[in-house]
Amino acid sequence: MKASKLLSLAALTLFVGCAAQTETPPPSAGRAPGGQPKMQEALAQLQIAKENLLKAKPNKGGHRERALELVNQAINQVQQGEAYAAH
């Protein structure tokens, strides 16, 4: 249980760190169809986090791989949320 919380915290920290390193797009940029700009922004940041995890060196005791799994799950959830909101 403790390891699961640590991995979740690591993934969240990675996501926030990636978000802080990117430029904020203009308000009109990246507007999602159906009025979901925040979901689109979250999806973009998760995709950046995924790219960074893929570029990171392995050999982190499986934690990089687990973080990648969690980011992929988050991407899927955001996409499902957008699909739900569109209907």
C-alpha positions in Angstrom: 0.0 0.0 0.0 2.8 2.4 0.9 4.6 1.7 -2.4 1.5 2.4 -4.3 1.1 5.8 -2.7 4.7 6.5 -3.4 4.4 5.7 -7.0 1.2 7.8 -7.4 3.0 10.7 -5.7 6.0 10.2 -8.0 3.8 10.2 -11.1 1.9 13.3 -9.9 5.2 15.1 -9.1 6.5 14.2 -12.6 3.3 15.5 -14.2 3.5 18.8 -12.2 7.1 19.2 -13.0 6.5 18.7 -16.7 3.6 21.2 -16.6 5.7 23.8 -14.9 8.4 23.5 -17.6 6.1 24.1 -20.5 4.9 27.5 -21.8 1.3 28.3 -21.3 -0.5 28.5 -24.6 -2.6 31.5 -25.5 -6.2 31.2 -24.3 -7.5 30.4 -27.8 -4.8 27.7 -28.5 -5.6 24.1 -28.0 -9.3 24.6 -27.5 -11.0 21.3 -27.4 -14.1 20.6 -29.5 -17.1 20.6 -27.2 -15.6 23.1 -24.7 -13.0 21.0 -22.9 -9.9 23.2 -22.9 -8.8 22.1 -19.4 -9.1 18.4 -20.3 -7.1 19.0 -23.5 -4.4 20.8 -21.5 -4.3 18.0 -19.1 -4.0 15.5 -21.9 -1.2 17.5 -23.5 0.7 17.6 -20.2 0.3 13.9 -19.7 1.6 13.2 -23.2 4.7 15.3 -22.4 5.2 13.4 -19.1 4.9 10.1 -21.1 7.5 11.3 -23.6 9.9 12.3 -20.7 9.4 8.9 -19.1 10.1 7.1 -22.3 13.3 9.2 -22.7 14.5 8.7 -19.1 17.1 6.0 -18.5 15.7 2.7 -17.2 17.0 0.9 -14.1 15.0 2.7 -11.5 13.7 -0.5 -9.8 10.7 -0.7 -12.0 9.4 2.7 -10.8 9.8 4.4 -14.2 7.8 1.7 -15.8 5.1 1.9 -13.2 5.0 5.7 -13.6 4.6 5.2 -17.3 1.7 2.8 -16.7 0.0 5.3 -14.4 0.5 8.1 -17.0 -1.0 5.9 -19.7 -4.0 5.2 -17.4 -4.4 8.9 -16.8 -4.3 9.6 -20.5 -7.0 6.9 -21.0 -9.2 8.4 -18.3 -8.9 11.9 -19.7 -9.9 10.6 -23.1 -12.8 8.7 -21.7 -13.9 11.8 -19.8 -13.8 13.9 -23.0 -15.8 11.2 -24.8 -18.4 11.1 -22.0 -18.7 14.9 -22.0 -19.1 15.0 -25.8 -22.2 12.8 -25.6 
